[in-house]
Structures are given as structure tokens and as C-alpha cells.
């Protein structure tokens, strides 16, 4: 494919950005970058009761945090804007009038109660719920009577018998029975265009060439293709990727834990790792390597490789991948990402000294999988004393542990802060202890726990007076 493709990500600002929607945005971004095309962002905010400016702001911030920058959008404009549906309302009315004039749409005066009764009746007969056409052939007099009763009409598209067929770029041939869906609403009784109607008009006039979205939109595609045909417009190509599933193979939701990009950010995941993981879900990348930078993801992306079946979200694999990224990123990038967690724990990187903080983060990066995992270790480096967890406290109460700590403390008091291995070796000679019998009591005394960063790095980063203080506290345990 040559350049010139145009794809869009069109979220509704009714909540935080879900990782499933982030994956859709990523697929569109990768497709546009792979083919040298344009990635645009459109905010679908016609539902004024559920949408909010705060959610829109959060969605934009999450996309920027993921580095999924768009070429056209509400905050940067573009030749085919505006890029909020609420700012495009006057553009939909002429096309409703055209469909009404062509007999492809009609006013529907059914109340919510009448529609619910119809739905319940169909379900009781074990039939698929659909609109049965009560208002399809109303005459002018009946319409006038309805309006005099105070009924405000919605407008429905008149679905004809036949099939709707298209070739999905991921799923291959797809076919729908048109009549099985029933006449559907294109404009609500309050004058607000329904999703399928607004999307078709916006995608057409924004010259969208490819619509890449989740498989939950497959049935919408059939409705949209009917509208394209009735309006005489060439439809875009469609690709419907699989959904992200929880471990129980149901659609990923809050019951499975964190589901928004914001939550993963707050838990200390790097955006590079989350993007990498989402790109792997559904096997959309050629090759086989799991860890790859954005430019490699762009070059290896292929819709044809995107899986047709749901991809299970594996939180442990994401943690592993994030740990890999934490060990690989530059010290400066690590400090940038860790600063909110440091400040949240009361550690001001500027007051503590940049070089010291960098050294601490470098010592921790090999022992944690998220930045949040590092927070409990911060007192080890930045507090005068540490709290002993139950396991460390129990170990330090043993006589053989006190013997090791006492020997090490004696070396510190007599010789000052000498080389760690030399002082540890001296304690070993005095006590006859080696291996865990030597190092676990020292770790418990210096860190308050039995696991964590390399002990020699902890020792090197602590001033002599802190080392002596912790040894004394350990001996009093």
C-alpha cells in the first residue's frame, strides 16, 4: 500500500482510557506509521449526559503518555475538522433530509415503553430483539395525530431485505442478513445523531480510508455499510481485531483488576512496556521477538497477523516485560519516570541530590518489576533507620545473627567504612559464618528485610553514621 491512508481513533469521553481502547489506538497508529499515512483523533461526544471535558483531557493525556501522537485532532486542528462531534452538529441534518427525501428514513413515534414491550415479546418467543416496523408506513394523518399527542419522533433507517457482505482485513468474508437487524435509529428524538449515522458522515468527510476497531463493532459495520450505499458514498476498508479478555476469557473489565491506562501508570508501569505488550496481544507483529522499540513495532506491524480470537491479558507477563524495560532504560529516563513515586514517598530528588538518587534507582532497577515496587525500598537508602519486617526481626533475635552483626559493627567502629567485602570477610573470620548465615543477618540489619538490592550496593550508598546506627538498632532487636 502506498502512502495516503487515513485512519482514526474516535473515543467517547465517558471514562478513563481502557487498555482495550488504547490497543485500538495503537493498531491505528502503527498502521498509519507503517504505511506513511495519517492518524487522526476524533472525540465522539454527542452524548452530553455521559461525556465530560475531564474525561476527554484524561484520554488525551493517556495517549500522549503512551507516545501515540496524532496528526490531526481537537487540540491541533487539521484540514478536515472540527474534530469533536459536538462541534459538527450542523453537518448531520442535510443527510437526514436526503435519506427522508429518498424514502430511506422515516419518523418513528414509538415510546420507550412500547419498544420495551415489543422487545420483551420477541424474547418470550425466543426471537432476536429488533424493531418490527410499527411506524414504517404511517400516513401523514397518523403522524400528525402522534405529534399532536406530544410525541417527538426519532428517525429510523429503512432496512431492505437482502444481505450485507464485506471483506474484513482481519476476519475475511463477513455476511449479515439485513432484515434480521430491523430498522435502526439514525437520529434520536432530541435531535442528536445516533452513533452509526454520525460515524458514517464523519468518516466520509474526514476521508478515512481504513476503520480499525474491536470486533464488538462488527454488527455496526453492517448498519454503516447500508448507510454508505444509500448515500452513494464509497465505504472505507474495515478491520476488526479481537478483544482483550481476562483470565476467565470474558471481556476484560474492572473485576479483573486494573483496566485503564491511568491505573497502570499509577502502578508504576512504563509506557514503553505497556505499548510493547499491547502490540504483542493478538500477534500483530511479524517475527518473534517480544521486546522491541516503537520503530521496530512500526516496521513489523501487520493487520493480517492480528488474531481473530480473543487475547488473554496476562498481568504477570506485563510485569515481567516492564521489569525488562526498567533494566534497559537510561538513568535519565528512569529518574524521569520514577520522580512522581519518589515525591509521593516524601523523597525530593532535588533535595537528596540527583547523582545519589540516580545511584539508588540504578541499584533498585534489578530487583523490581514496577516503579511502585521500588517505593518500599526507599527508606533503606533515604531514612536514618529502617523498620524490621517480621522475618528480619525473628532472624536478628537469634544469637548467631547477633554474633555476625556485632562482629561487623565492631569493624565499622574501629576501622570506619572500609570496603564492604573486606569487612564482610572480617566478620566471617571472627564468627566462622559463611553464605546465608553471614549475609542474611547483615541484610536484615541494613535493610530491615531478607531480600532486596545487592547488599554491597546498599552498603556503598549509606554514610558511615547510618551504617553504625542500623547495626546498633539490629543488636537491640
C-alpha positions as CSV (number, residue, x, y, z in Angstrom):
1,X,0.0,0.0,0.0
2,X,1.3,3.4,-0.9
3,X,1.1,6.4,1.5
4,X,-2.1,8.4,1.8
5,X,-4.1,6.1,4.1
6,X,-6.1,7.9,6.8
7,X,-7.1,6.1,10.0
8,X,-8.8,7.4,13.1
9,X,-9.2,6.7,16.8
10,X,-12.6,8.0,17.9
11,X,-13.1,7.6,21.7
12,X,-16.2,8.7,23.6
13,X,-15.1,10.7,26.7
14,X,-17.3,8.8,29.2
15,X,-14.5,7.4,31.4
16,X,-10.7,6.8,31.5
17,X,-8.9,5.3,28.6
18,X,-9.4,1.5,28.8
19,X,-6.4,-0.7,27.7
20,X,-8.7,-2.3,25.1
21,X,-9.3,1.1,23.5
22,X,-5.6,2.0,23.9
23,X,-4.8,-1.1,21.9
24,X,-7.2,0.0,19.2
25,X,-5.5,3.4,19.1
26,X,-2.1,1.7,18.9
27,X,-3.2,-0.5,16.0
28,X,-4.4,2.6,14.1
29,X,-1.2,4.5,15.0
30,X,1.0,1.6,13.9
31,X,-0.9,1.1,10.6
32,X,-0.6,4.8,9.8
33,X,3.1,4.9,10.6
34,X,3.8,1.6,8.8
35,X,2.1,2.9,5.6
36,X,3.2,6.5,5.8
37,X,-0.3,7.7,6.3
38,X,-2.3,10.0,8.7
39,X,-3.5,9.2,12.2
40,X,-6.3,11.4,13.4
41,X,-8.1,11.7,16.7
42,X,-11.8,12.4,16.8
43,X,-13.8,12.9,20.0
44,X,-17.3,11.4,19.8
45,X,-19.1,13.5,22.5
46,X,-22.7,13.7,21.3
47,X,-24.0,12.0,24.4
48,X,-23.8,15.1,26.6
49,X,-25.2,13.4,29.7
50,X,-22.4,10.8,29.8
51,X,-19.4,12.7,28.3
52,X,-17.2,15.2,30.1
53,X,-14.3,17.5,29.5
54,X,-12.3,15.9,32.3
55,X,-12.5,12.5,30.7
56,X,-11.5,14.0,27.3
57,X,-8.5,15.6,28.9
58,X,-7.5,12.3,30.6
59,X,-7.8,10.4,27.3
60,X,-5.6,12.9,25.5
61,X,-3.0,12.8,28.4
62,X,-3.0,9.0,28.4
63,X,-2.5,8.8,24.6
64,X,0.4,11.3,24.9
65,X,1.9,9.3,27.8
66,X,1.8,6.3,25.5
67,X,3.5,8.4,22.8
68,X,0.7,7.7,20.4
69,X,0.8,11.2,18.9
70,X,-1.9,12.1,16.3
71,X,-1.5,14.2,13.2
72,X,-4.9,15.8,13.3
73,X,-7.2,16.3,16.3
74,X,-9.2,18.6,18.6
75,X,-6.1,20.1,20.2
76,X,-4.0,20.6,17.0
77,X,-6.6,21.1,14.2
78,X,-6.4,19.9,10.7
79,X,-7.8,20.5,7.3
80,X,-11.0,18.4,7.8
81,X,-12.1,19.4,11.3
82,X,-13.5,20.2,13.7
83,X,-12.6,17.0,15.5
84,X,-15.3,16.9,18.1
85,X,-18.7,15.6,17.1
86,X,-20.4,18.2,19.3
87,X,-18.8,20.9,17.1
88,X,-20.1,19.2,13.9
89,X,-23.8,19.0,14.7
90,X,-25.0,21.2,11.8
91,X,-23.3,18.8,9.4
92,X,-25.6,15.9,10.0
93,X,-29.1,17.4,9.3
94,X,-28.7,17.7,5.5
95,X,-28.0,14.0,5.2
96,X,-31.0,13.1,7.3
97,X,-33.2,15.2,5.0
98,X,-31.7,13.4,2.0
99,X,-32.5,10.0,3.4
100,X,-36.0,11.2,4.2
101,X,-36.5,12.5,0.8
102,X,-35.3,9.3,-0.8
103,X,-37.6,7.3,1.3
104,X,-34.7,5.5,3.1
105,X,-35.6,7.0,6.5
106,X,-38.8,7.8,8.3
107,X,-40.0,9.3,11.7
108,X,-40.7,6.8,14.5
109,X,-43.1,7.9,17.3
110,X,-42.8,4.8,19.5
111,X,-42.3,5.4,23.2
112,X,-39.7,3.7,25.3
113,X,-42.4,1.7,27.0
114,X,-43.8,0.5,23.6
115,X,-40.4,-0.5,22.4
116,X,-39.6,-2.4,25.6
117,X,-42.9,-4.3,25.4
118,X,-42.0,-5.3,21.8
119,X,-38.6,-6.4,22.8
120,X,-39.9,-8.5,25.7
121,X,-42.5,-10.1,23.4
122,X,-39.8,-11.1,20.9
123,X,-37.6,-12.6,23.7
124,X,-40.5,-14.5,25.0
125,X,-40.9,-16.1,21.6
126,X,-37.2,-16.7,21.5
127,X,-36.6,-14.4,18.6
128,X,-33.8,-11.8,18.3
129,X,-34.9,-8.4,19.6
130,X,-35.4,-5.9,16.7
131,X,-37.8,-3.2,15.6
132,X,-40.8,-4.7,13.8
133,X,-41.7,-1.5,11.9
134,X,-44.7,-0.2,13.7
135,X,-44.2,3.3,12.3
136,X,-42.7,2.3,9.0
137,X,-45.7,3.0,6.9
138,X,-47.6,5.6,8.9
139,X,-49.6,8.1,6.7
140,X,-49.5,11.9,7.1
141,X,-52.6,11.9,9.2
142,X,-51.3,9.3,11.7
143,X,-48.1,11.2,12.0
144,X,-49.9,14.4,12.7
145,X,-52.0,12.7,15.3
146,X,-48.9,11.4,17.1
147,X,-47.3,14.8,17.1
148,X,-50.5,16.4,18.5
149,X,-50.2,13.9,21.3
150,X,-46.8,15.4,22.1
151,X,-44.7,12.7,20.7
152,X,-41.4,13.8,19.3
153,X,-40.1,11.4,16.6
154,X,-36.8,9.7,16.3
155,X,-35.8,8.8,12.8
156,X,-35.1,5.3,11.6
157,X,-33.3,4.0,8.6
158,X,-35.4,1.7,6.4
159,X,-33.6,-1.6,6.1
160,X,-34.5,-3.6,3.0
161,X,-34.4,-7.4,2.5
162,X,-31.1,-8.9,1.4
163,X,-27.6,-9.4,2.7
164,X,-24.8,-7.1,3.6
165,X,-21.4,-8.5,2.7
166,X,-17.8,-7.2,3.1
167,X,-14.3,-8.4,3.3
168,X,-12.7,-7.7,6.7
169,X,-9.0,-7.2,6.5
170,X,-8.5,-9.4,9.6
171,X,-11.5,-11.8,9.5
172,X,-12.0,-12.3,5.8
173,X,-15.5,-12.5,4.3
174,X,-18.3,-11.3,6.7
175,X,-22.1,-11.6,5.9
176,X,-25.2,-10.2,7.7
177,X,-28.9,-10.7,7.0
178,X,-30.1,-7.1,6.6
179,X,-33.7,-7.7,7.8
180,X,-32.5,-9.5,11.0
181,X,-31.3,-6.2,12.4
182,X,-34.6,-4.3,11.9
183,X,-34.9,-0.6,11.1
184,X,-32.4,1.3,13.2
185,X,-32.4,4.8,14.7
186,X,-30.2,7.3,13.0
187,X,-31.3,10.5,14.8
188,X,-32.8,10.4,18.3
189,X,-36.0,12.3,19.3
190,X,-33.8,15.0,20.9
191,X,-32.2,15.7,17.5
192,X,-28.8,14.1,18.4
193,X,-27.5,11.8,15.7
194,X,-27.1,8.2,16.7
195,X,-23.6,6.6,16.7
196,X,-23.8,4.8,13.3
197,X,-25.2,7.8,11.4
198,X,-22.7,10.3,12.8
199,X,-19.7,8.0,12.3
200,X,-20.5,7.4,8.6
201,X,-20.8,11.1,7.9
202,X,-17.7,12.0,9.9
203,X,-15.6,9.2,8.4
204,X,-16.7,10.1,4.9
205,X,-15.9,13.8,5.2
206,X,-12.7,13.2,7.1
207,X,-11.6,10.9,4.2
208,X,-11.0,8.0,6.4
209,X,-9.7,5.1,4.3
210,X,-9.5,2.3,6.9
211,X,-11.5,1.8,10.0
212,X,-9.6,-0.4,12.5
213,X,-11.6,-1.3,15.7
214,X,-12.6,-4.1,18.0
215,X,-14.8,-7.0,17.0
216,X,-17.6,-5.7,19.1
217,X,-18.3,-3.2,16.3
218,X,-18.8,-5.9,13.6
219,X,-22.6,-5.6,13.7
220,X,-22.3,-1.8,13.5
221,X,-20.3,-2.2,10.3
222,X,-23.3,-3.8,8.6
223,X,-25.5,-0.8,9.5
224,X,-22.9,1.6,8.4
225,X,-22.4,-0.1,5.0
226,X,-26.2,0.3,4.4
227,X,-25.9,4.0,5.1
228,X,-22.9,4.3,2.8
229,X,-24.8,2.6,0.0
230,X,-27.9,4.8,0.5
231,X,-25.9,8.0,0.5
232,X,-23.9,6.9,-2.6
233,X,-20.5,7.0,-0.9
234,X,-17.6,4.7,-1.2
235,X,-17.0,3.0,2.2
236,X,-13.6,2.6,3.9
237,X,-12.0,-0.7,4.4
238,X,-12.8,-2.4,7.7
239,X,-10.6,-4.4,10.1
240,X,-12.0,-5.8,13.4
241,X,-9.4,-7.0,15.8
242,X,-10.1,-9.4,18.7
243,X,-10.9,-8.1,22.2
244,X,-8.8,-8.3,25.2
245,X,-10.0,-11.0,27.6
246,X,-9.5,-11.6,31.3
247,X,-8.1,-14.9,32.6
248,X,-11.7,-16.3,32.7
249,X,-11.9,-15.5,29.0
250,X,-14.6,-12.9,29.5
251,X,-14.2,-9.3,28.2
252,X,-11.6,-7.5,30.3
253,X,-13.3,-5.5,32.9
254,X,-12.8,-4.0,36.4
255,X,-13.5,-7.3,38.1
256,X,-10.1,-8.4,36.6
257,X,-8.2,-5.6,38.2
258,X,-6.6,-2.6,36.6
259,X,-8.1,-1.9,33.2
260,X,-7.3,1.8,32.4
261,X,-4.1,3.3,31.2
262,X,-4.2,5.7,34.1
263,X,-4.2,2.8,36.6
264,X,-1.2,1.1,35.0
265,X,0.6,4.5,35.0
266,X,-0.2,4.9,38.7
267,X,1.1,1.4,39.5
268,X,4.5,2.2,38.0
269,X,4.4,0.7,34.6
270,X,6.5,2.4,31.8
271,X,4.5,3.5,28.7
272,X,7.1,1.8,26.6
273,X,6.4,-1.6,28.2
274,X,2.6,-1.2,28.1
275,X,2.7,-0.3,24.4
276,X,5.1,-3.2,23.6
277,X,2.8,-5.6,25.5
278,X,-0.4,-4.3,23.8
279,X,1.2,-4.7,20.4
280,X,2.0,-8.3,21.1
281,X,-1.5,-9.2,22.1
282,X,-3.1,-10.9,19.2
283,X,0.2,-11.4,17.4
284,X,0.1,-8.3,15.3
285,X,3.9,-8.2,14.9
286,X,5.9,-10.2,12.4
287,X,9.0,-12.0,13.6
288,X,9.0,-13.5,17.1
289,X,10.9,-11.0,19.3
290,X,8.9,-9.9,22.3
291,X,10.9,-6.8,23.3
292,X,11.1,-4.2,20.5
293,X,11.2,-0.4,20.3
294,X,8.5,1.6,18.6
295,X,10.3,1.9,15.3
296,X,10.6,-1.9,15.1
297,X,7.0,-2.3,16.0
298,X,6.0,0.0,13.2
299,X,8.1,-1.9,10.6
300,X,6.8,-5.3,11.8
301,X,3.1,-4.4,12.2
302,X,0.7,-6.4,10.1
303,X,-3.1,-6.5,10.2
304,X,-3.0,-9.8,8.5
305,X,-1.3,-11.2,11.6
306,X,-3.7,-9.8,14.1
307,X,-5.5,-12.7,15.8
308,X,-9.2,-13.4,15.3
309,X,-9.8,-14.9,18.7
310,X,-9.7,-13.0,22.0
311,X,-6.3,-12.3,23.5
312,X,-6.0,-13.0,27.3
313,X,-4.4,-10.2,29.3
314,X,-1.6,-11.7,31.3
315,X,-0.7,-9.3,34.1
316,X,2.4,-11.3,35.2
317,X,3.8,-11.2,31.7
318,X,3.3,-7.4,31.6
319,X,5.1,-7.1,34.9
320,X,8.0,-9.2,33.5
321,X,8.2,-7.0,30.4
322,X,8.1,-3.9,32.5
323,X,11.0,-5.2,34.5
324,X,13.0,-5.8,31.4
325,X,12.3,-2.2,30.3
326,X,13.3,-0.8,33.8
327,X,16.7,-2.6,33.4
328,X,17.2,-1.2,29.9
329,X,16.2,2.4,30.1
330,X,18.7,5.2,30.5
331,X,19.3,6.6,34.0
332,X,17.8,9.9,32.9
333,X,14.6,8.2,31.7
334,X,14.4,6.1,34.8
335,X,14.7,9.2,37.0
336,X,12.0,11.0,34.9
337,X,9.6,8.1,35.3
338,X,10.4,7.5,39.0
339,X,10.1,11.1,40.2
340,X,6.3,11.0,40.9
341,X,6.9,7.9,43.0
342,X,9.8,9.4,44.8
343,X,7.9,12.5,45.6
344,X,4.8,10.5,46.7
345,X,7.0,8.7,49.2
346,X,8.3,12.1,50.5
347,X,11.7,11.9,48.7
348,X,12.5,15.1,46.9
349,X,15.1,14.2,44.2
350,X,16.4,17.8,44.1
351,X,17.0,17.9,47.9
352,X,18.5,14.5,48.0
353,X,20.9,15.1,45.2
354,X,20.5,14.0,41.6
355,X,23.6,11.7,41.5
356,X,22.6,10.0,44.7
357,X,19.1,9.4,43.5
358,X,20.3,8.0,40.2
359,X,22.6,5.6,42.0
360,X,19.8,4.4,44.2
361,X,17.5,3.9,41.3
362,X,20.2,2.0,39.5
363,X,20.6,-0.3,42.5
364,X,16.9,-0.9,42.6
365,X,16.1,-1.4,39.0
366,X,17.3,-5.0,39.0
367,X,15.1,-6.0,41.9
368,X,11.7,-4.6,40.9
369,X,9.2,-5.0,38.1
370,X,7.3,-1.7,38.5
371,X,8.3,1.7,39.9
372,X,5.7,1.2,42.6
373,X,7.6,-1.9,43.7
374,X,10.6,0.4,44.5
375,X,8.7,2.6,47.0
376,X,9.0,0.2,50.0
377,X,12.8,0.1,49.5
378,X,13.3,3.9,49.5
379,X,13.7,4.1,53.3
380,X,16.6,1.7,53.1
381,X,18.5,4.5,51.3
382,X,17.0,7.7,52.5
383,X,16.0,7.2,56.1
384,X,18.3,7.0,59.1
385,X,16.8,3.8,60.4
386,X,14.6,1.1,59.0
387,X,11.7,-0.9,60.2
388,X,12.4,-4.6,60.6
389,X,9.7,-6.8,58.9
390,X,8.7,-9.9,61.0
391,X,11.0,-12.3,59.2
392,X,14.0,-10.0,59.6
393,X,13.2,-9.3,63.2
394,X,12.9,-13.0,64.0
395,X,16.3,-13.7,62.4
396,X,18.0,-10.9,64.3
397,X,16.8,-12.3,67.6
398,X,18.9,-15.4,67.1
399,X,22.3,-15.5,68.9
400,X,24.3,-16.5,65.8
401,X,22.8,-13.5,64.0
402,X,23.7,-11.1,66.8
403,X,27.3,-12.5,66.6
404,X,27.6,-11.7,62.9
405,X,26.1,-8.2,63.3
406,X,28.3,-7.5,66.4
407,X,31.4,-8.5,64.5
408,X,30.5,-6.3,61.5
409,X,29.6,-3.4,63.8
410,X,33.0,-3.7,65.6
411,X,34.9,-3.5,62.4
412,X,32.9,-0.3,61.5
413,X,33.6,1.3,64.8
414,X,37.3,0.5,64.8
415,X,38.1,1.0,61.1
416,X,35.4,3.2,59.7
417,X,33.6,2.5,56.5
418,X,36.0,0.2,54.8
419,X,35.4,-1.9,51.6
420,X,32.2,-4.0,52.1
421,X,33.7,-7.3,51.0
422,X,36.7,-6.8,53.3
423,X,34.5,-6.0,56.3
424,X,32.2,-8.9,55.5
425,X,35.2,-11.2,55.2
426,X,36.5,-10.0,58.5
427,X,33.1,-10.8,60.2
428,X,33.2,-14.2,58.6
429,X,36.7,-14.9,60.0
430,X,35.6,-13.8,63.5
431,X,32.4,-15.8,63.6
432,X,33.1,-18.7,61.3
433,X,29.9,-18.0,59.4
434,X,29.6,-18.1,55.6
435,X,26.9,-17.9,52.9
436,X,23.4,-17.2,54.1
437,X,24.4,-17.5,57.8
438,X,26.7,-14.5,57.2
439,X,24.8,-12.4,54.6
440,X,21.2,-12.7,55.8
441,X,21.8,-11.2,59.2
442,X,23.8,-8.3,57.6
443,X,20.9,-7.8,55.1
444,X,18.3,-7.8,57.9
445,X,20.4,-5.3,59.9
446,X,21.0,-2.9,56.9
447,X,17.6,-3.1,55.1
448,X,15.1,-4.5,57.6
449,X,14.2,-7.3,55.3
450,X,15.7,-10.6,53.9
451,X,15.6,-9.7,50.2
452,X,16.2,-6.7,48.1
453,X,19.0,-4.9,46.2
454,X,22.6,-6.2,46.2
455,X,23.9,-5.7,49.7
456,X,27.2,-4.2,48.7
457,X,25.4,-1.5,46.7
458,X,23.2,-0.7,49.7
459,X,26.4,-0.5,51.9
460,X,28.2,1.7,49.4
461,X,25.3,4.2,49.3
462,X,24.9,4.6,53.1
463,X,27.1,7.1,55.1
464,X,29.1,5.6,58.0
465,X,27.0,7.1,60.7
466,X,23.8,5.4,59.3
467,X,25.6,2.1,59.0
468,X,26.6,2.2,62.7
469,X,23.1,3.4,63.7
470,X,21.4,0.4,61.9
471,X,23.9,-2.1,63.3
472,X,23.1,-0.8,66.8
473,X,19.4,-1.0,66.2
474,X,19.7,-4.5,64.9
475,X,21.6,-5.6,68.1
476,X,18.9,-4.2,70.2
477,X,16.2,-6.1,68.4
